[in-house]
Amino acid sequence: MAKFIDLRCDFGFKYCMQDEIVMKSFLNAILEGETDRITSVKFENVEVPRENERQRGVTFDLLCTTEKGEKILIEMQNASQTYFKTRATFYIYQLMKNLIPKGFKWEKMEHDIPRIFGIFIMGQRDAYLTKAVTRTSVYDRDELTEFWDRNHNFYISILMNFQSKIL
């Protein structure tokens, strides 16, 4: 009897994506035209602890860094969540916060932060996702041009019966 892994659950997705070759192929397919071809991926610690009792810490599903230092946050969301866009943005900003130097170094920053890509894989379509892949960025609404290139997000809807067979 064949065994299957459900890619819509955290375990199944992490199990398949822990292989660097699979992860590079996946990321290059998603990010085609957004960045140079990814040739290596380093898996990072997925926990961003809270700084004090009143703040929230976060645990990402997957976090990796490319050879150019670009960060790629990958989050799997199987069930519909009313405010998922807010949560996704919070995750990106938590990651961004750790890339920005504090104190005197902030005033003397010599380089911008590396680009951050958020890939949010939705196990079902939500009302605000009307297509299979929704790509977002920070745009000048009047000129319809990109205002800031440091963050691009991808919301991907996958079909409910999409499964991967273990070889």
Phi, psi and omega in degrees: 000134180287147177250144181234153174244130177277113181288351181277351178256155183304313182300310182298317181293314180295322179300315181287323186272357179289343177280124185299324180294316178296315181298315179299317179297315179300309183295318179297325178292317181289317189265012180304126181088350181264329184208169175298160178302132181278124180253341175211151181226133176247124179281134186250167173298133185266001182257132172242101184291156176286151182276335176207175185298333185275349182261166176261140168265167178224153173232116180279160173287307177217143176220128178220163181235137178274173180296339178271001180088003178288139180264140178231113178262128180237124182233131178259127179233103185282318182260151177296139178226127187306315185248042183294324178300322178294315179297317179299317179295319177301316179300314180298315182291328175296317178295317180298320181303323181283347179267348184262126181294151182261160173066224185300325181298331179299315181292332185253023181304129180262337182224151175287165178292157175296159177293146179239127176249128174255124177243113185245111186260120185258126180289348176208161180284141174253165184302326182276354177254104184259359179220172184295320179230125176245120182255130181234157178200179178265115185241152167283115187292333180279316183273345184056042177237156179294128181269323183215126187261008186279347180219124172233136179241148179232122175253118186244123176264127176247153182291152183295333183257018181280116180224157179246132180276135175284130179277000000 
